[in-house]
Amino acid sequence: MTTTRNPATPSPAARIDFARQAPKVFRAVIGLDAAAREGLDPTLVELVQIRSSQLNHCAYCLHMHTGDARKAGESEERLHMTGVWREARHFFTEREQAALALTEAVTLIADGGVPDAVYAAAAAHFDERELAQLLALIITINTWNRIALATGKVAGTDER
């Protein structure tokens, strides 16, 4: 995918190269990310990462994960509906809806925690191991979002 930039708007610079300045921490988060994905459907992984990045207003991660989702075969239609999935439920399976609801509750945990009904819905669609993996994935993308936002990562400059 080609990134289009407005030439009249200068690109902001990142505040710090987190990977270079805290390499052990960076590698640990990469390891956590890889471990969290194990056993989960790659499309579901990207939907969760996209939704968390939307909620956290992380343009860097949103740009990265929408691109990854496209490469994994995700449709533009579903990508556009992820932010309004409750109003567009018919685009998502019940399992995906449960994962998206859990993603919202964990990402916005300060708004009252994870409601029992949200957790129960997720538990109805994921076995205990999958649920633990899903929670780890949500926690990990929230970590990445915070790293990207705090360090001033610039959308469209994915260094992977």
Buried (B, 14 or more C-beta within 10 A) or exposed (E): EEEEEEEEEEEEEBEEEBBEEBEEEBEEBEEBBEEBBEEBBBBBBBBBBBBBBBBBEBBBBBBBBBBBBBEEEBEEEBBEBBBEBEEBBEBBEEBBBBBBBBBBBBBBEEEEEBEEEBBEBBBEBBEEEBBEBBBBBBBBBBBBBEBBBEBEBBBBBBEE
